[in-house]
Amino acid sequence: MRDPFRPEDQFIYADADLKDYGPINYKAASIYAQMKKVKEQQKLQEIYDKQHPEEDML
């Protein structure tokens, strides 16, 4: 019978060193996500406008 795998070290969790690990401010996170989305859309619109300058004449 084989022994189960046992790591030599204790498991290390990614958030173990974070001292300010509290609840997420969902309102702030939502606002940030929306601002990021709008900024990305504006960037894509600028790229599109540069590639299609003839549509600005209309």
All heavy atoms as TSV, in Angstrom:
chain	resi	resn	atom	element	x	y	z
A	1	MET	N	N	0.845	-1.179	0.000
A	1	MET	CA	C	0.000	0.000	0.000
A	1	MET	C	C	0.890	1.241	0.000
A	1	MET	O	O	1.847	1.331	0.734
A	1	MET	CB	C	-0.893	-0.027	1.237
A	1	MET	CG	C	-1.887	1.075	1.263
A	1	MET	SD	S	-2.927	0.949	2.731
A	1	MET	CE	C	-4.451	0.656	1.945
A	2	ARG	N	N	0.530	2.211	-0.821
A	2	ARG	CA	C	1.344	3.431	-0.943
A	2	ARG	C	C	0.856	4.487	0.029
A	2	ARG	O	O	-0.329	4.618	0.283
A	2	ARG	CB	C	1.260	3.973	-2.361
A	2	ARG	CG	C	1.736	2.959	-3.389
A	2	ARG	CD	C	1.593	3.504	-4.759
A	2	ARG	NE	N	2.780	4.299	-5.037
A	2	ARG	CZ	C	2.940	5.046	-6.103
A	2	ARG	NH1	N	2.003	5.125	-6.983
A	2	ARG	NH2	N	4.032	5.737	-6.287
A	3	ASP	N	N	1.800	5.251	0.551
A	3	ASP	CA	C	1.454	6.363	1.438
A	3	ASP	C	C	0.950	7.536	0.597
A	3	ASP	O	O	1.443	7.750	-0.516
A	3	ASP	CB	C	2.672	6.807	2.242
A	3	ASP	CG	C	3.062	5.782	3.286
A	3	ASP	OD1	O	2.180	5.033	3.731
A	3	ASP	OD2	O	4.251	5.733	3.649
A	4	PRO	N	N	0.007	8.301	1.102
A	4	PRO	CA	C	-0.445	9.495	0.370
A	4	PRO	C	C	0.666	10.536	0.307
A	4	PRO	O	O	1.559	10.567	1.151
A	4	PRO	CB	C	-1.629	9.997	1.190
A	4	PRO	CG	C	-1.439	9.443	2.550
A	4	PRO	CD	C	-0.692	8.144	2.372
A	5	PHE	N	N	0.597	11.379	-0.721
A	5	PHE	CA	C	1.595	12.439	-0.877
A	5	PHE	C	C	1.500	13.418	0.276
A	5	PHE	O	O	0.431	13.876	0.632
A	5	PHE	CB	C	1.354	13.171	-2.205
A	5	PHE	CG	C	2.234	14.380	-2.380
A	5	PHE	CD1	C	3.565	14.229	-2.701
A	5	PHE	CD2	C	1.730	15.650	-2.201
A	5	PHE	CE1	C	4.383	15.328	-2.849
A	5	PHE	CE2	C	2.534	16.762	-2.343
A	5	PHE	CZ	C	3.867	16.589	-2.671
A	6	ARG	N	N	2.626	13.728	0.859
A	6	ARG	CA	C	2.682	14.697	1.944
A	6	ARG	C	C	3.791	15.709	1.623
A	6	ARG	O	O	4.951	15.337	1.531
A	6	ARG	CB	C	2.981	14.016	3.269
A	6	ARG	CG	C	1.922	13.036	3.679
A	6	ARG	CD	C	2.074	12.665	5.140
A	6	ARG	NE	N	1.206	11.558	5.507
A	6	ARG	CZ	C	-0.081	11.668	5.788
A	6	ARG	NH1	N	-0.658	12.835	5.748
A	6	ARG	NH2	N	-0.801	10.620	6.106
A	7	PRO	N	N	3.403	16.969	1.423
A	7	PRO	CA	C	4.435	17.979	1.135
A	7	PRO	C	C	5.359	18.167	2.333
A	7	PRO	O	O	4.950	17.995	3.473
A	7	PRO	CB	C	3.633	19.244	0.844
A	7	PRO	CG	C	2.325	19.022	1.519
A	7	PRO	CD	C	2.077	17.547	1.512
A	8	GLU	N	N	6.592	18.513	2.040
A	8	GLU	CA	C	7.572	18.707	3.109
A	8	GLU	C	C	7.286	19.970	3.909
A	8	GLU	O	O	7.502	20.012	5.107
A	8	GLU	CB	C	8.971	18.760	2.518
A	8	GLU	CG	C	9.390	17.453	1.868
A	8	GLU	CD	C	10.752	17.555	1.230
A	8	GLU	OE1	O	11.451	18.551	1.480
A	8	GLU	OE2	O	11.122	16.640	0.489
A	9	ASP	N	N	6.838	21.008	3.228
A	9	ASP	CA	C	6.553	22.288	3.890
A	9	ASP	C	C	5.069	22.398	4.194
A	9	ASP	O	O	4.244	21.736	3.588
A	9	ASP	CB	C	6.959	23.465	2.995
A	9	ASP	CG	C	8.456	23.468	2.718
A	9	ASP	OD1	O	9.215	23.018	3.588
A	9	ASP	OD2	O	8.838	23.915	1.628
A	10	GLN	N	N	4.763	23.279	5.127
A	10	GLN	CA	C	3.360	23.583	5.381
A	10	GLN	C	C	2.819	24.347	4.172
A	10	GLN	O	O	3.549	25.008	3.461
A	10	GLN	CB	C	3.220	24.461	6.633
A	10	GLN	CG	C	3.590	23.758	7.905
A	10	GLN	CD	C	2.575	22.686	8.281
A	10	GLN	OE1	O	1.408	22.805	7.939
A	10	GLN	NE2	N	3.033	21.656	8.961
A	11	PHE	N	N	1.523	24.239	3.958
A	11	PHE	CA	C	0.928	24.995	2.866
A	11	PHE	C	C	1.053	26.487	3.149
A	11	PHE	O	O	0.878	26.934	4.275
A	11	PHE	CB	C	-0.556	24.643	2.705
A	11	PHE	CG	C	-0.765	23.283	2.129
A	11	PHE	CD1	C	-1.199	22.247	2.929
A	11	PHE	CD2	C	-0.514	23.038	0.792
A	11	PHE	CE1	C	-1.392	20.990	2.397
A	11	PHE	CE2	C	-0.704	21.780	0.254
A	11	PHE	CZ	C	-1.137	20.743	1.059
A	12	ILE	N	N	1.360	27.240	2.103
A	12	ILE	CA	C	1.485	28.689	2.217
A	12	ILE	C	C	0.347	29.301	1.415
A	12	ILE	O	O	0.168	29.001	0.240
A	12	ILE	CB	C	2.845	29.172	1.673
A	12	ILE	CG1	C	3.966	28.551	2.485
A	12	ILE	CG2	C	2.916	30.688	1.692
A	12	ILE	CD1	C	5.343	28.818	1.918
A	13	TYR	N	N	-0.420	30.125	2.078
A	13	TYR	CA	C	-1.549	30.763	1.425
A	13	TYR	C	C	-1.140	32.139	0.900
A	13	TYR	O	O	-0.358	32.839	1.525
A	13	TYR	CB	C	-2.732	30.896	2.392
A	13	TYR	CG	C	-3.275	29.557	2.796
A	13	TYR	CD1	C	-2.857	28.934	3.962
A	13	TYR	CD2	C	-4.187	28.899	1.984
A	13	TYR	CE1	C	-3.340	27.684	4.317
A	13	TYR	CE2	C	-4.678	27.655	2.331
A	13	TYR	CZ	C	-4.256	27.056	3.493
A	13	TYR	OH	O	-4.736	25.838	3.830
A	14	ALA	N	N	-1.688	32.511	-0.259
A	14	ALA	CA	C	-1.315	33.762	-0.921
A	14	ALA	C	C	-1.632	34.976	-0.067
A	14	ALA	O	O	-0.936	35.978	-0.126
A	14	ALA	CB	C	-2.022	33.869	-2.264
A	15	ASP	N	N	-2.691	34.906	0.740
A	15	ASP	CA	C	-3.096	36.075	1.513
A	15	ASP	C	C	-2.553	36.055	2.940
A	15	ASP	O	O	-2.962	36.846	3.767
A	15	ASP	CB	C	-4.612	36.214	1.528
A	15	ASP	CG	C	-5.283	35.021	2.186
A	15	ASP	OD1	O	-4.598	34.023	2.465
A	15	ASP	OD2	O	-6.490	35.086	2.413
A	16	ALA	N	N	-1.627	35.180	3.213
A	16	ALA	CA	C	-1.134	35.029	4.588
A	16	ALA	C	C	-0.435	36.286	5.089
A	16	ALA	O	O	-0.483	36.590	6.274
A	16	ALA	CB	C	-0.198	33.836	4.675
A	17	ASP	N	N	0.219	37.010	4.193
A	17	ASP	CA	C	0.990	38.176	4.618
A	17	ASP	C	C	0.198	39.471	4.587
A	17	ASP	O	O	0.695	40.511	5.011
A	17	ASP	CB	C	2.238	38.326	3.745
A	17	ASP	CG	C	3.217	37.194	3.964
A	17	ASP	OD1	O	3.221	36.620	5.072
A	17	ASP	OD2	O	3.975	36.875	3.033
A	18	LEU	N	N	-1.000	39.434	4.065
A	18	LEU	CA	C	-1.794	40.658	4.009
A	18	LEU	C	C	-2.334	40.998	5.393
A	18	LEU	O	O	-2.979	40.182	6.036
A	18	LEU	CB	C	-2.963	40.500	3.031
A	18	LEU	CG	C	-2.585	40.370	1.568
A	18	LEU	CD1	C	-3.820	40.137	0.716
A	18	LEU	CD2	C	-1.863	41.610	1.091
A	19	LYS	N	N	-2.053	42.213	5.824
A	19	LYS	CA	C	-2.502	42.625	7.151
A	19	LYS	C	C	-3.897	43.247	7.106
A	19	LYS	O	O	-4.641	43.195	8.060
A	19	LYS	CB	C	-1.498	43.601	7.751
A	19	LYS	CG	C	-0.174	42.928	8.061
A	19	LYS	CD	C	0.845	43.948	8.532
A	19	LYS	CE	C	2.160	43.318	8.881
A	19	LYS	NZ	N	2.734	42.492	7.848
A	20	ASP	N	N	-4.240	43.860	5.975
A	20	ASP	CA	C	-5.554	44.498	5.838
A	20	ASP	C	C	-6.433	43.624	4.950
A	20	ASP	O	O	-6.743	43.955	3.817
A	20	ASP	CB	C	-5.387	45.896	5.232
A	20	ASP	CG	C	-6.709	46.642	5.198
A	20	ASP	OD1	O	-7.576	46.349	6.027
A	20	ASP	OD2	O	-6.855	47.517	4.330
A	21	TYR	N	N	-6.809	42.493	5.456
A	21	TYR	CA	C	-7.618	41.553	4.686
A	21	TYR	C	C	-9.024	41.573	5.269
A	21	TYR	O	O	-9.347	40.852	6.191
A	21	TYR	CB	C	-7.010	40.152	4.771
A	21	TYR	CG	C	-7.631	39.175	3.830
A	21	TYR	CD1	C	-7.389	39.232	2.472
A	21	TYR	CD2	C	-8.480	38.190	4.309
A	21	TYR	CE1	C	-7.963	38.329	1.609
A	21	TYR	CE2	C	-9.066	37.283	3.456
A	21	TYR	CZ	C	-8.801	37.352	2.113
A	21	TYR	OH	O	-9.385	36.459	1.252
A	22	GLY	N	N	-9.841	42.453	4.746
A	22	GLY	CA	C	-11.184	42.613	5.273
A	22	GLY	C	C	-12.216	42.464	4.183
A	22	GLY	O	O	-11.917	42.015	3.081
A	23	PRO	N	N	-13.434	42.851	4.483
A	23	PRO	CA	C	-14.500	42.725	3.483
A	23	PRO	C	C	-14.262	43.672	2.300
A	23	PRO	O	O	-13.651	44.728	2.444
A	23	PRO	CB	C	-15.761	43.114	4.248
A	23	PRO	CG	C	-15.284	43.904	5.412
A	23	PRO	CD	C	-13.911	43.398	5.749
A	24	ILE	N	N	-14.740	43.258	1.167
A	24	ILE	CA	C	-14.587	44.051	-0.052
A	24	ILE	C	C	-15.628	45.169	-0.051
A	24	ILE	O	O	-16.785	44.948	0.287
A	24	ILE	CB	C	-14.787	43.153	-1.285
A	24	ILE	CG1	C	-13.680	42.114	-1.365
A	24	ILE	CG2	C	-14.839	43.976	-2.566
A	24	ILE	CD1	C	-13.894	41.083	-2.439
A	25	ASN	N	N	-15.200	46.355	-0.418
A	25	ASN	CA	C	-16.133	47.464	-0.593
A	25	ASN	C	C	-16.733	47.304	-1.993
A	25	ASN	O	O	-16.156	47.713	-2.982
A	25	ASN	CB	C	-15.386	48.794	-0.457
A	25	ASN	CG	C	-16.316	49.974	-0.530
A	25	ASN	OD1	O	-17.425	49.876	-1.040
A	25	ASN	ND2	N	-15.869	51.098	-0.025
A	26	TYR	N	N	-17.903	46.670	-2.045
A	26	TYR	CA	C	-18.495	46.322	-3.334
A	26	TYR	C	C	-18.899	47.542	-4.151
A	26	TYR	O	O	-18.808	47.534	-5.367
A	26	TYR	CB	C	-19.701	45.394	-3.139
A	26	TYR	CG	C	-19.277	44.021	-2.707
A	26	TYR	CD1	C	-19.347	43.637	-1.372
A	26	TYR	CD2	C	-18.780	43.105	-3.620
A	26	TYR	CE1	C	-18.934	42.373	-0.971
A	26	TYR	CE2	C	-18.370	41.849	-3.236
A	26	TYR	CZ	C	-18.451	41.491	-1.912
A	26	TYR	OH	O	-18.037	40.251	-1.525
A	27	LYS	N	N	-19.338	48.612	-3.490
A	27	LYS	CA	C	-19.726	49.814	-4.226
A	27	LYS	C	C	-18.513	50.421	-4.912
A	27	LYS	O	O	-18.561	50.749	-6.099
A	27	LYS	CB	C	-20.370	50.827	-3.270
A	27	LYS	CG	C	-20.880	52.057	-3.987
A	27	LYS	CD	C	-21.631	52.977	-3.054
A	27	LYS	CE	C	-22.164	54.180	-3.810
A	27	LYS	NZ	N	-22.904	55.083	-2.943
A	28	ALA	N	N	-17.413	50.552	-4.171
A	28	ALA	CA	C	-16.183	51.100	-4.759
A	28	ALA	C	C	-15.661	50.189	-5.875
A	28	ALA	O	O	-15.211	50.671	-6.918
A	28	ALA	CB	C	-15.121	51.295	-3.687
A	29	ALA	N	N	-15.730	48.886	-5.666
A	29	ALA	CA	C	-15.266	47.945	-6.686
A	29	ALA	C	C	-16.115	48.046	-7.947
A	29	ALA	O	O	-15.603	47.969	-9.064
A	29	ALA	CB	C	-15.284	46.526	-6.137
A	30	SER	N	N	-17.432	48.236	-7.773
A	30	SER	CA	C	-18.332	48.360	-8.905
A	30	SER	C	C	-18.057	49.647	-9.689
A	30	SER	O	O	-18.021	49.644	-10.917
A	30	SER	CB	C	-19.778	48.338	-8.410
A	30	SER	OG	O	-20.671	48.549	-9.462
A	31	ILE	N	N	-17.857	50.745	-8.971
A	31	ILE	CA	C	-17.554	52.027	-9.621
A	31	ILE	C	C	-16.238	51.931	-10.373
A	31	ILE	O	O	-16.122	52.378	-11.514
A	31	ILE	CB	C	-17.528	53.164	-8.580
A	31	ILE	CG1	C	-18.942	53.403	-8.034
A	31	ILE	CG2	C	-16.942	54.441	-9.181
A	31	ILE	CD1	C	-18.997	54.329	-6.839
A	32	TYR	N	N	-15.244	51.322	-9.750
A	32	TYR	CA	C	-13.937	51.163	-10.396
A	32	TYR	C	C	-14.063	50.325	-11.671
A	32	TYR	O	O	-13.499	50.670	-12.704
A	32	TYR	CB	C	-12.943	50.516	-9.427
A	32	TYR	CG	C	-11.617	50.200	-10.060
A	32	TYR	CD1	C	-10.695	51.211	-10.318
A	32	TYR	CD2	C	-11.284	48.906	-10.418
A	32	TYR	CE1	C	-9.480	50.934	-10.914
A	32	TYR	CE2	C	-10.078	48.612	-11.007
A	32	TYR	CZ	C	-9.178	49.626	-11.266
A	32	TYR	OH	O	-7.985	49.350	-11.860
A	33	ALA	N	N	-14.826	49.229	-11.604
A	33	ALA	CA	C	-14.996	48.363	-12.766
A	33	ALA	C	C	-15.691	49.113	-13.899
A	33	ALA	O	O	-15.317	48.967	-15.066
A	33	ALA	CB	C	-15.792	47.117	-12.380
A	34	GLN	N	N	-16.685	49.931	-13.569
A	34	GLN	CA	C	-17.399	50.704	-14.590
A	34	GLN	C	C	-16.481	51.747	-15.219
A	34	GLN	O	O	-16.484	51.932	-16.436
A	34	GLN	CB	C	-18.641	51.376	-13.994
A	34	GLN	CG	C	-19.471	52.121	-14.998
A	34	GLN	CD	C	-20.058	51.217	-16.071
A	34	GLN	OE1	O	-20.332	50.059	-15.836
A	34	GLN	NE2	N	-20.235	51.765	-17.250
A	35	MET	N	N	-15.693	52.426	-14.397
A	35	MET	CA	C	-14.761	53.429	-14.926
A	35	MET	C	C	-13.733	52.772	-15.844
A	35	MET	O	O	-13.386	53.319	-16.894
A	35	MET	CB	C	-14.052	54.149	-13.772
A	35	MET	CG	C	-14.959	55.091	-13.012
A	35	MET	SD	S	-14.225	55.767	-11.506
A	35	MET	CE	C	-12.703	56.452	-12.104
A	36	LYS	N	N	-13.266	51.607	-15.460
A	36	LYS	CA	C	-12.288	50.880	-16.271
A	36	LYS	C	C	-12.907	50.477	-17.613
A	36	LYS	O	O	-12.265	50.589	-18.658
A	36	LYS	CB	C	-11.844	49.641	-15.482
A	36	LYS	CG	C	-10.654	48.936	-16.029
A	36	LYS	CD	C	-10.231	47.861	-15.039
A	36	LYS	CE	C	-9.168	46.979	-15.616
A	36	LYS	NZ	N	-8.796	45.901	-14.719
A	37	LYS	N	N	-14.170	50.044	-17.577
A	37	LYS	CA	C	-14.875	49.646	-18.802
A	37	LYS	C	C	-15.053	50.837	-19.739
A	37	LYS	O	O	-14.812	50.733	-20.943
A	37	LYS	CB	C	-16.230	49.047	-18.419
A	37	LYS	CG	C	-17.039	48.549	-19.581
A	37	LYS	CD	C	-18.333	47.953	-19.087
A	37	LYS	CE	C	-19.215	47.512	-20.236
A	37	LYS	NZ	N	-20.504	46.989	-19.764
A	38	VAL	N	N	-15.464	51.980	-19.184
A	38	VAL	CA	C	-15.659	53.184	-19.993
A	38	VAL	C	C	-14.341	53.632	-20.616
A	38	VAL	O	O	-14.287	53.988	-21.792
A	38	VAL	CB	C	-16.291	54.312	-19.147
A	38	VAL	CG1	C	-16.230	55.644	-19.869
A	38	VAL	CG2	C	-17.722	53.968	-18.795
A	39	LYS	N	N	-13.284	53.591	-19.841
A	39	LYS	CA	C	-11.969	53.997	-20.343
A	39	LYS	C	C	-11.530	53.095	-21.496
A	39	LYS	O	O	-11.006	53.574	-22.502
A	39	LYS	CB	C	-10.944	53.950	-19.204
A	39	LYS	CG	C	-9.623	54.541	-19.548
A	39	LYS	CD	C	-8.732	54.602	-18.317
A	39	LYS	CE	C	-7.423	55.291	-18.623
A	39	LYS	NZ	N	-6.553	55.367	-17.458
A	40	GLU	N	N	-11.768	51.797	-21.356
A	40	GLU	CA	C	-11.414	50.850	-22.418
A	40	GLU	C	C	-12.249	51.110	-23.672
A	40	GLU	O	O	-11.728	51.083	-24.787
A	40	GLU	CB	C	-11.625	49.416	-21.930
A	40	GLU	CG	C	-11.250	48.360	-22.947
A	40	GLU	CD	C	-9.783	48.315	-23.283
A	40	GLU	OE1	O	-8.955	48.758	-22.465
A	40	GLU	OE2	O	-9.451	47.844	-24.387
A	41	GLN	N	N	-13.537	51.409	-23.506
A	41	GLN	CA	C	-14.392	51.714	-24.659
A	41	GLN	C	C	-13.930	52.985	-25.361
A	41	GLN	O	O	-13.934	53.063	-26.591
A	41	GLN	CB	C	-15.848	51.851	-24.218
A	41	GLN	CG	C	-16.495	50.546	-23.843
A	41	GLN	CD	C	-17.885	50.721	-23.258
A	41	GLN	OE1	O	-18.254	51.800	-22.817
A	41	GLN	NE2	N	-18.649	49.648	-23.241
A	42	GLN	N	N	-13.522	53.993	-24.590
A	42	GLN	CA	C	-13.033	55.236	-25.179
A	42	GLN	C	C	-11.748	54.978	-25.969
A	42	GLN	O	O	-11.559	55.533	-27.053
A	42	GLN	CB	C	-12.785	56.273	-24.098
A	42	GLN	CG	C	-14.050	56.830	-23.488
A	42	GLN	CD	C	-13.796	57.734	-22.302
A	42	GLN	OE1	O	-12.720	57.706	-21.699
A	42	GLN	NE2	N	-14.791	58.525	-21.936
A	43	LYS	N	N	-10.892	54.140	-25.424
A	43	LYS	CA	C	-9.643	53.817	-26.104
A	43	LYS	C	C	-9.924	53.114	-27.432
A	43	LYS	O	O	-9.323	53.436	-28.457
A	43	LYS	CB	C	-8.787	52.921	-25.202
A	43	LYS	CG	C	-7.355	52.791	-25.653
A	43	LYS	CD	C	-6.560	51.841	-24.783
A	43	LYS	CE	C	-6.559	52.245	-23.338
A	43	LYS	NZ	N	-5.741	51.353	-22.491
A	44	LEU	N	N	-10.864	52.162	-27.420
A	44	LEU	CA	C	-11.227	51.464	-28.647
A	44	LEU	C	C	-11.866	52.408	-29.659
A	44	LEU	O	O	-11.627	52.296	-30.864
A	44	LEU	CB	C	-12.184	50.308	-28.335
A	44	LEU	CG	C	-11.588	49.139	-27.561
A	44	LEU	CD1	C	-12.673	48.145	-27.181
A	44	LEU	CD2	C	-10.497	48.455	-28.355
A	45	GLN	N	N	-12.666	53.363	-29.178
A	45	GLN	CA	C	-13.295	54.336	-30.072
A	45	GLN	C	C	-12.238	55.223	-30.730
A	45	GLN	O	O	-12.331	55.522	-31.920
A	45	GLN	CB	C	-14.309	55.195	-29.305
A	45	GLN	CG	C	-15.079	56.152	-30.181
A	45	GLN	CD	C	-15.980	55.438	-31.168
A	45	GLN	OE1	O	-16.648	54.482	-30.819
A	45	GLN	NE2	N	-16.004	55.903	-32.403
A	46	GLU	N	N	-11.230	55.630	-29.968
A	46	GLU	CA	C	-10.154	56.447	-30.538
A	46	GLU	C	C	-9.396	55.677	-31.617
A	46	GLU	O	O	-9.070	56.236	-32.670
A	46	GLU	CB	C	-9.178	56.878	-29.438
A	46	GLU	CG	C	-9.733	57.936	-28.518
A	46	GLU	CD	C	-8.758	58.298	-27.406
A	46	GLU	OE1	O	-7.574	57.936	-27.498
A	46	GLU	OE2	O	-9.197	58.946	-26.443
A	47	ILE	N	N	-9.142	54.410	-31.374
A	47	ILE	CA	C	-8.453	53.587	-32.375
A	47	ILE	C	C	-9.310	53.476	-33.631
A	47	ILE	O	O	-8.809	53.622	-34.748
A	47	ILE	CB	C	-8.129	52.191	-31.789
A	47	ILE	CG1	C	-7.078	52.313	-30.694
A	47	ILE	CG2	C	-7.657	51.231	-32.880
A	47	ILE	CD1	C	-6.870	51.044	-29.885
A	48	TYR	N	N	-10.601	53.242	-33.441
A	48	TYR	CA	C	-11.510	53.136	-34.585
A	48	TYR	C	C	-11.546	54.442	-35.367
A	48	TYR	O	O	-11.503	54.448	-36.595
A	48	TYR	CB	C	-12.917	52.753	-34.100
A	48	TYR	CG	C	-13.907	52.614	-35.230
A	48	TYR	CD1	C	-14.014	51.427	-35.941
A	48	TYR	CD2	C	-14.727	53.677	-35.598
A	48	TYR	CE1	C	-14.908	51.296	-36.985
A	48	TYR	CE2	C	-15.628	53.562	-36.628
A	48	TYR	CZ	C	-15.714	52.365	-37.326
A	48	TYR	OH	O	-16.599	52.250	-38.366
A	49	ASP	N	N	-11.628	55.568	-34.653
A	49	ASP	CA	C	-11.684	56.874	-35.310
A	49	ASP	C	C	-10.421	57.150	-36.122
A	49	ASP	O	O	-10.486	57.740	-37.197
A	49	ASP	CB	C	-11.900	57.988	-34.286
A	49	ASP	CG	C	-13.304	57.961	-33.677
A	49	ASP	OD1	O	-14.191	57.289	-34.241
A	49	ASP	OD2	O	-13.488	58.589	-32.614
A	50	LYS	N	N	-9.287	56.730	-35.615
A	50	LYS	CA	C	-8.032	56.934	-36.350
A	50	LYS	C	C	-7.986	56.087	-37.616
A	50	LYS	O	O	-7.400	56.490	-38.616
A	50	LYS	CB	C	-6.835	56.584	-35.463
A	50	LYS	CG	C	-6.564	57.618	-34.398
A	50	LYS	CD	C	-5.389	57.226	-33.540
A	50	LYS	CE	C	-5.181	58.243	-32.430
A	50	LYS	NZ	N	-4.081	57.847	-31.527
A	51	GLN	N	N	-8.607	54.913	-37.562
A	51	GLN	CA	C	-8.595	54.016	-38.722
A	51	GLN	C	C	-9.669	54.371	-39.744
A	51	GLN	O	O	-9.593	53.947	-40.888
A	51	GLN	CB	C	-8.777	52.559	-38.265
A	51	GLN	CG	C	-7.620	52.038	-37.460
A	51	GLN	CD	C	-7.852	50.640	-36.932
A	51	GLN	OE1	O	-8.962	50.130	-36.965
A	51	GLN	NE2	N	-6.808	50.030	-36.420
A	52	HIS	N	N	-10.678	55.136	-39.339
A	52	HIS	CA	C	-11.780	55.491	-40.226
A	52	HIS	C	C	-12.031	57.006	-40.175
A	52	HIS	O	O	-13.091	57.448	-39.735
A	52	HIS	CB	C	-13.057	54.737	-39.823
A	52	HIS	CG	C	-12.913	53.259	-39.878
A	52	HIS	ND1	N	-12.455	52.523	-38.825
A	52	HIS	CD2	C	-13.157	52.378	-40.894
A	52	HIS	CE1	C	-12.423	51.251	-39.170
A	52	HIS	NE2	N	-12.838	51.131	-40.424
A	53	PRO	N	N	-11.086	57.799	-40.650
A	53	PRO	CA	C	-11.264	59.262	-40.577
A	53	PRO	C	C	-12.373	59.787	-41.484
A	53	PRO	O	O	-12.914	60.853	-41.244
A	53	PRO	CB	C	-9.904	59.805	-40.998
A	53	PRO	CG	C	-9.289	58.715	-41.812
A	53	PRO	CD	C	-9.826	57.419	-41.240
A	54	GLU	N	N	-12.732	59.040	-42.523
A	54	GLU	CA	C	-13.767	59.513	-43.451
A	54	GLU	C	C	-15.140	59.603	-42.789
A	54	GLU	O	O	-15.975	60.384	-43.207
A	54	GLU	CB	C	-13.851	58.603	-44.695
A	54	GLU	CG	C	-14.323	57.186	-44.442
A	54	GLU	CD	C	-13.241	56.238	-43.923
A	54	GLU	OE1	O	-12.081	56.652	-43.806
A	54	GLU	OE2	O	-13.581	55.079	-43.635
A	55	GLU	N	N	-15.379	58.853	-41.725
A	55	GLU	CA	C	-16.670	58.895	-41.056
A	55	GLU	C	C	-16.835	60.159	-40.211
A	55	GLU	O	O	-17.939	60.530	-39.866
A	55	GLU	CB	C	-16.863	57.644	-40.189
A	55	GLU	CG	C	-16.999	56.386	-41.030
A	55	GLU	CD	C	-17.224	55.151	-40.188
A	55	GLU	OE1	O	-17.523	55.288	-38.995
A	55	GLU	OE2	O	-17.112	54.057	-40.736
A	56	ASP	N	N	-15.744	60.824	-39.872
A	56	ASP	CA	C	-15.831	62.066	-39.113
A	56	ASP	C	C	-16.395	63.205	-39.961
A	56	ASP	O	O	-16.895	64.187	-39.436
A	56	ASP	CB	C	-14.441	62.471	-38.594
A	56	ASP	CG	C	-13.972	61.559	-37.473
A	56	ASP	OD1	O	-14.830	60.896	-36.852
A	56	ASP	OD2	O	-12.756	61.516	-37.225
A	57	MET	N	N	-16.318	63.078	-41.273
A	57	MET	CA	C	-16.783	64.125	-42.163
A	57	MET	C	C	-18.305	64.202	-42.221
A	57	MET	O	O	-18.856	65.200	-42.634
A	57	MET	CB	C	-16.236	63.888	-43.586
A	57	MET	CG	C	-14.742	63.884	-43.671
A	57	MET	SD	S	-14.108	65.527	-43.333
A	57	MET	CE	C	-12.385	65.299	-43.560
A	58	LEU	N	N	-18.982	63.153	-41.874
A	58	LEU	CA	C	-20.451	63.121	-42.003
A	58	LEU	C	C	-21.143	64.030	-41.038
A	58	LEU	O	O	-20.835	64.345	-40.008
A	58	LEU	CB	C	-20.952	61.684	-41.829
A	58	LEU	CG	C	-20.427	60.698	-42.861
A	58	LEU	CD1	C	-20.932	59.291	-42.507
A	58	LEU	CD2	C	-20.892	61.076	-44.245
